[in-house]
Amino acid sequence: MQKFSVPDMTCGHCKKTIEEAINKLDGNAKIEVDLDAHVIEVATEAGTDKLLSTLKEVGYEATPL
């Protein structure tokens, strides 16, 4: 499970955008979102760099935790 801080993730639309982007990268990914803490946890075979670039492509800067 990879964990990321996503400070600009603030609402349900943000959550949906992030989930769709990660699912496009890996349809089998398991994603947990904590909007209040601005944190996502992702279980995927995709590497950290690929996840970070995918999030950046949809407008979210993320930092591994």
N, C-alpha and C positions, 0 to 999 in steps of 0.2 A: 504494500500500500504506500503510495507516494502522497505527500501532504504539501499543499501550497498555500501561501498567503496571497489573496487577490483583493487588494485594498479597494479597487474601484467597483467591486461586485456588491451592489446595494439593494437589488430588488429581484422580483420574480422573473422579469425579462432578462436580467443579467444571468440568472441561474439557468434559464432555458437556453440562452445563447451558448453558454459554456458547455452545458450538457450535450447539446446538438453537435458542437464542434468536436468534442472528445469522442462522441459516439460515431462520428464520421471517420475519425482516425482509427478507432477500434470499436467495432460494434458489440464486442463482448465486455467492454470496460464497465466496471462498477464504480459509480460516482456518489459520493456523499457530500452534500453542500451545507455549510453552516453560514447563513447570510449574516447573522449577528456578529460572528467572529471574523467574517470575510475570509473563510478558509474552505478549501475543497480537499477531499481525500479521494484518490483515484487508484483503483486496482486495475492495472493494464500491463500488457507486455510491451507497450510503447515506452521508449526511453524518456528520461527527464527532459533532455534537450528538445525532443520532438513535441512533448506536451507543452513546454514553454513557448515554442515557436507557434504551435497551433493556437494557444491562447492569445498570443500577441497578434496573430492574423485577424482575430475577431475583436481586437481592441482592448485586451486585458493584459496588463503587465502582472506577472506572477513571480513569486520568490519561493524557492523550495524551503520547507521547514524541517 
